Amino acid sequence: MNLDAVTSGLARTIQGLEPELVSIRRDIHESPELSWQEVRTTRVVLDRLERAEVEATRLDKTGLVVELGSEDPVVRVGLRADLDALPLLERTGLPFESRRRGVAHACGHDVHTTALLGAALALASHEEALVHHQIAVRLLFQPAEESMPGGARLIVERGLVDDLDIVFALHCDPRRDVGEVGLRVGPITAAGDQVTVRLTGHGGHTSRPFLTEDLTFALGKVITDLPGALSRRLDPRAGALLVWGGVHAGGVPNVIPDSGEVTGTLRMLDADAWQGIGPLLTELVDAVVAPYGVEAELRHVPGVPPVVNTEWGIDALRAATVAVLGPEGAGETDQSLGGEDFAWLVRGRQGALGRLGTRTPGGTTYDLHRGDIVVDERAVSIGARVYACLPFATRRSRREAFTG
């Protein structure tokens, strides 16, 4: 197999598509859609595939699946991108800034989607190479990565990863320069859950808190004491991090309210500790609020386990990255406390998630999930080329894994 020749052909195809891909990315960026609402985004991708006579199947109301390559494959490769945006106000000032106030592509899913679309178009135009080398490719345009439970669970439930030998994804990394892909064998993300504690009690006048169940004070103790208690009950190597994102209680300076809640995320580096965290959370919440007489309701929504990259997955992703960017383009990365529902697709099977650099060299370092994030748009075609090369790199990287 001449990977260099295949890579060169795919690169030329994607280079010819690059202006259009950037235009599509901007179109998706200025019309972002929240989880499970990605109707227009799905239509944009589907329309372009249909113009190229590439057959696609709707996953549901949103999301698409594309099948390419051999009907009698030696290896089946999955490539995944996510479609949804965040409930967040964009403040970049870009000409294609979000036109939907309070909704923004602040996690790079517009880049992921467009890169996978470019790969789909390139692979379809070189489908004879896939057939010749007995490679089947399933491209998954997934809805609802930002919700819990996310769209990856739907893909699993539909059996769309059951027959895959290996599955890959790329995720934008605004702390890494464009032209680099971050790689890591083993866990690369963390488990991530939603935690909400709702308190109810007898409120009253702030001049007489001793005649009330001072719910606001108790809520403050949950905010400060629960993360501390977790740090003393869990092995620190579990890497637990409980951080609150929202607090709601009352609205009048001299009234102790009857109810209030705090909500946030619990992230953990260790999958085993994560699986048993529920009962401990309940125990600690009850203990923290016990002195104040309030009633506590814990809502713990398990989200995703860590994404665990396998050696074969990273071997293939490294080979594809080097083919596209050269040896200097493949760098090491650390495990992040961010969560990714791609974990459900790779759980129990071979695969890898790579971190796609989006920072302009020498430029501003941004962060994900912020309204000011700007990506270097060269990442779109780079991501497309890496995605497109992955099936061939996979076929070559571990031949023994395909036999039997």
C-alpha positions in Angstrom: 0.0 0.0 0.0 1.4 3.4 -1.0 0.1 5.7 1.7 2.0 8.6 0.3 0.3 8.3 -3.1 -3.1 8.0 -1.5 -2.4 10.9 0.8 -1.3 13.1 -2.1 -4.4 12.4 -4.0 -6.7 13.1 -1.1 -4.7 16.3 -0.3 -5.2 17.6 -3.8 -8.9 16.9 -3.7 -9.3 18.7 -0.3 -7.1 21.6 -1.4 -9.5 22.1 -4.3 -12.4 22.1 -1.8 -10.8 24.3 0.8 -12.5 27.6 -0.2 -15.8 26.0 -0.2 -15.2 24.2 3.1 -14.3 27.5 4.8 -17.5 29.0 3.4 -19.6 26.1 4.7 -17.9 26.4 8.1 -18.8 30.1 8.2 -22.3 29.4 7.2 -22.7 26.8 10.0 -21.0 29.1 12.4 -23.4 32.0 11.9 -26.4 29.7 12.2 -25.6 27.5 15.3 -28.1 25.1 16.7 -28.4 23.5 20.1 -28.3 19.8 20.9 -31.0 17.8 19.2 -32.0 20.9 17.2 -29.4 20.7 14.4 -31.9 20.5 11.6 -30.4 23.2 9.4 -26.8 22.0 10.0 -27.8 18.5 9.0 -29.5 19.9 5.9 -26.4 21.9 4.9 -24.2 18.8 5.1 -26.8 16.5 3.4 -27.3 19.0 0.5 -23.6 19.1 -0.2 -23.2 15.3 -0.1 -26.2 14.9 -2.4 -24.7 17.4 -4.9 -21.7 15.1 -5.0 -24.0 12.0 -5.3 -22.8 10.7 -2.0 -25.6 8.7 -0.3 -26.3 9.6 3.3 -28.9 8.3 5.8 -30.5 10.4 8.5 -29.7 9.3 12.0 -32.9 10.8 13.3 -34.4 14.3 12.8 -30.8 15.4 13.1 -27.5 13.7 12.3 -26.3 11.7 9.3 -24.5 8.4 8.5 -22.4 7.9 5.4 -21.1 4.5 4.2 -18.2 4.3 1.8 -15.8 1.7 0.6 -15.7 -2.1 0.4 -18.7 -4.3 0.9 -16.3 -7.1 1.9 -13.8 -5.2 4.1 -10.8 -6.4 5.9 -11.2 -3.4 8.3 -14.2 -1.2 9.2 -13.2 2.4 10.3 -15.5 4.9 11.9 -15.0 8.7 11.7 -17.1 10.9 13.9 -17.8 14.7 14.1 -20.4 16.5 16.3 -22.9 19.1 15.0 -24.3 21.1 18.0 -23.5 24.4 19.5 -23.6 25.9 23.0 -26.1 28.1 24.8 -23.6 30.9 25.0 -23.4 34.5 23.7 -20.7 35.0 21.0 -18.7 38.1 21.2 -16.0 37.7 18.5 -17.1 40.5 16.2 -16.4 38.3 13.2 -18.3 39.0 10.0 -19.9 35.6 10.3 -20.6 35.9 14.1 -23.6 33.9 15.3 -26.9 35.4 14.2 -28.7 33.5 16.9 -28.3 35.5 20.1 -27.3 33.2 23.0 -26.2 30.3 20.8 -22.6 29.9 19.6 -20.2 27.4 18.2 -17.7 28.0 21.0 -16.4 24.5 21.1 -15.4 24.1 17.5 -18.1 21.7 16.4 -18.5 23.7 13.2 -14.9 22.9 12.4 -15.3 19.2 13.2 -18.5 19.0 11.0 -16.9 20.7 8.0 -13.7 18.8 8.3 -15.6 15.5 8.2 -17.7 16.7 5.3 -14.5 17.5 3.4 -13.2 14.0 4.2 -16.4 12.4 3.0 -16.2 14.2 -0.3 -12.6 13.3 -0.8 -13.0 9.7 0.2 -16.0 9.4 -2.1 -14.0 10.7 -5.0 -11.3 8.1 -4.2 -13.6 5.3 -3.2 -11.9 2.9 -5.6 -8.8 3.0 -3.4 -11.0 2.1 -0.4 -12.5 -0.8 -2.3 -9.1 -1.9 -3.6 -7.6 -2.1 -0.1 -10.8 -3.6 1.3 -11.6 -0.7 3.7 -15.1 0.2 4.7 -15.6 3.7 6.2 -18.6 4.9 8.3 -18.8 8.6 8.7 -20.9 9.7 11.7 -22.3 13.2 11.8 -23.5 13.1 15.4 -26.0 15.4 17.1 -26.0 16.5 20.7 -22.5 16.1 22.0 -23.1 19.0 24.5 -26.0 17.4 26.3 -26.3 14.6 28.8 -26.9 12.0 27.8 -25.5 12.9 24.4 -26.0 11.8 20.9 -23.2 9.2 21.1 -25.6 7.1 23.1 -28.1 7.1 20.2 -25.3 6.0 17.9 -24.5 3.1 20.2 -28.1 2.2 20.7 -28.6 2.0 16.9 -25.7 -0.5 16.7 -23.7 1.8 14.4 -20.4 1.0 16.2 -21.0 -2.7 16.8 -19.3 -3.8 13.6 -16.5 -1.2 13.6 -13.0 -2.3 14.2 -11.8 1.1 15.2 -13.3 4.6 15.5 -11.7 8.1 15.4 -12.6 11.7 16.3 -10.8 15.1 16.2 -11.5 17.9 18.7 -10.4 21.5 18.4 -7.6 22.6 20.8 -7.3 26.4 20.9 -4.1 26.1 23.0 -2.3 24.2 20.3 -1.0 25.8 17.1 -2.7 25.1 13.8 -0.7 22.5 12.0 -0.3 20.3 15.1 -2.4 17.4 16.4 -2.1 16.3 20.0 -1.8 12.6 20.7 -1.9 10.5 23.8 -2.2 6.7 24.5 -4.6 6.1 27.4 -7.1 8.5 28.9 -7.2 11.8 27.1 -10.4 13.3 28.7 -12.2 12.9 32.0 -15.5 11.6 33.2 -18.1 14.3 33.4 -21.4 14.5 35.2 -24.0 17.1 36.0 -24.7 17.7 39.7 -27.7 19.7 41.0 -28.5 20.1 44.7 -31.9 21.6 45.4 -32.8 22.7 49.0 -36.2 23.5 50.4 -37.1 24.8 53.8 -39.1 27.3 55.9 -38.0 30.8 54.9 -38.7 34.2 56.4 -37.3 37.6 57.4 -33.5 38.0 57.3 -33.7 39.8 60.7 -34.8 36.5 62.3 -32.8 33.6 60.7 -33.2 31.6 63.9 -36.9 31.3 63.2 -36.2 29.9 59.7 -34.4 27.1 58.1 -31.8 29.4 56.6 -31.7 27.9 53.2 -29.4 30.5 51.6 -26.7 29.9 54.3 -27.1 26.1 53.9 -26.8 26.5 50.1 -23.5 28.4 50.7 -22.3 25.5 52.8 -23.1 23.1 49.9 -21.1 25.3 47.5 -18.0 25.4 49.7 -18.1 22.2 51.8 -19.2 19.6 49.3 -16.1 19.9 47.0 -13.9 19.9 50.1 -15.6 16.8 51.6 -15.1 15.0 48.3 -11.4 15.7 48.3 -11.1 14.0 51.7 -13.2 10.9 50.8 -11.7 10.1 47.5 -8.2 9.0 46.6 -6.6 12.2 45.1 -5.4 10.1 42.2 -9.1 9.9 41.1 -8.7 13.5 40.0 -12.1 14.6 41.2 -13.1 18.2 40.5 -16.6 19.6 41.5 -17.2 23.1 40.2 -20.4 25.0 40.4 -21.7 26.9 37.4 -25.1 28.2 38.5 -26.7 29.3 41.8 -30.3 30.3 42.2 -31.9 31.3 45.5 -34.3 34.2 46.2 -34.0 37.7 44.8 -34.9 40.1 47.6 -32.3 41.3 50.1 -34.4 40.9 53.2 -36.1 37.6 52.5 -34.7 34.1 53.2 -36.3 32.0 50.4 -38.1 28.7 50.7 -36.0 27.1 48.0 -32.8 27.3 46.0 -30.4 25.2 44.0 -26.9 25.0 42.9 -25.8 23.2 39.8 -22.4 22.3 38.3 -20.2 19.6 36.9 -18.2 16.8 38.6 -15.2 15.6 36.6 -13.0 12.7 37.3 -9.9 11.3 35.7 -10.3 7.7 37.0 -13.1 5.6 35.5 -13.4 3.1 38.3 -13.8 5.8 41.0 -16.4 7.6 38.8 -18.6 4.5 38.5 -19.1 4.4 42.3 -19.5 8.1 43.0 -23.3 8.3 43.3 -23.9 6.9 46.8 -21.0 9.0 48.2 -22.4 12.2 46.8 -25.8 11.5 48.5 -24.1 10.8 51.8 -22.0 13.9 51.7 -24.9 16.2 50.7 -27.1 15.0 53.5 -24.2 15.4 56.0 -23.5 19.0 54.9 -27.1 20.3 55.2 -28.1 18.3 58.3 -27.3 21.1 60.8 -29.7 23.5 59.1 -32.9 21.5 59.0 -33.5 21.9 55.2 -34.5 19.2 52.9 -32.0 18.3 50.2 -32.6 16.7 46.8 -29.6 15.6 44.8 -29.9 15.2 41.1 -26.8 13.4 39.8 -26.8 12.8 36.0 -23.9 10.6 35.0 -22.5 11.9 31.7 -19.5 10.3 30.1 -16.6 8.1 31.0 -13.1 9.2 30.0 -12.1 8.7 26.4 -9.3 6.1 26.5 -7.1 6.1 23.4 -5.7 2.7 22.4 -2.2 2.0 21.1 -3.5 0.9 17.7 -5.7 4.0 17.5 -2.8 6.3 18.3 -0.5 4.5 15.9 -3.0 5.1 13.1 -3.7 8.7 14.1 0.0 9.4 14.3 0.6 7.9 10.9 -2.2 9.9 9.3 -1.0 13.1 11.0 2.6 12.6 9.9 1.4 11.9 6.4 -0.5 15.2 6.3 1.7 17.5 8.5 5.1 15.8 8.7 6.7 14.5 11.9 6.6 17.9 13.6 2.8 17.9 13.3 2.3 15.0 15.7 2.9 16.1 19.3 2.1 14.7 22.7 -0.8 16.0 24.9 -2.0 15.7 28.5 -5.2 14.2 29.9 -7.8 16.9 30.1 -10.6 17.3 32.7 -13.0 18.1 29.9 -15.6 15.5 29.0 -16.4 14.1 25.6 -19.3 11.7 24.7 -17.1 10.1 22.0 -16.1 8.0 25.0 -19.2 5.9 24.5 -18.2 5.1 20.9 -14.7 4.1 21.7 -15.5 2.3 25.0 -14.7 -1.4 24.7 -13.2 -1.0 21.3 -10.2 0.3 19.5 -10.0 4.0 18.7 -8.6 7.4 19.4 -9.4 11.1 19.8 -6.9 13.6 18.6 -6.5 17.3 19.5 -6.6 19.5 16.4 -4.7 22.7 16.8 -6.6 25.9 16.0 -4.3 28.7 17.4 -2.6 31.0 14.9 1.1 30.7 15.7 2.1 33.7 17.8 -1.5 34.8 18.1 -4.0 34.9 21.0 -4.6 31.8 23.1 -8.3 31.2 23.5 -10.2 28.6 25.5 -13.2 26.4 24.7 -16.7 27.3 25.8 -16.0 31.0 25.8 -17.8 33.5 23.6 -14.6 35.1 22.3 -13.0 32.0 20.8 -11.6 32.4 17.3 -10.1 29.5 15.4 -7.5 29.6 12.6 -9.6 28.3 9.7 -6.6 26.4 8.2 -7.7 23.8 10.8 -10.7 22.9 8.6 -8.7 21.5 5.7 -6.1 20.0 8.0 -8.8 18.2 9.9 -10.3 17.0 6.6 -7.0 15.6 5.4 -6.3 13.8 8.6 -9.8 12.3 8.7 -9.5 11.2 5.0 -6.1 9.6 5.6 -7.1 7.7 8.7 -8.7 4.7 7.0 -5.6 4.0 5.0 -3.3 4.6 7.9 -5.4 2.3 10.0 -5.2 -0.4 7.3 -1.4 -0.3 7.2 -0.6 0.4 10.9 -1.7 -2.9 12.4 -2.3 -5.5 9.7 -2.2 -8.3 12.3 -5.2 -6.7 14.1 -7.4 -7.2 11.0 -6.6 -10.9 10.5 -8.9 -13.5 12.1 
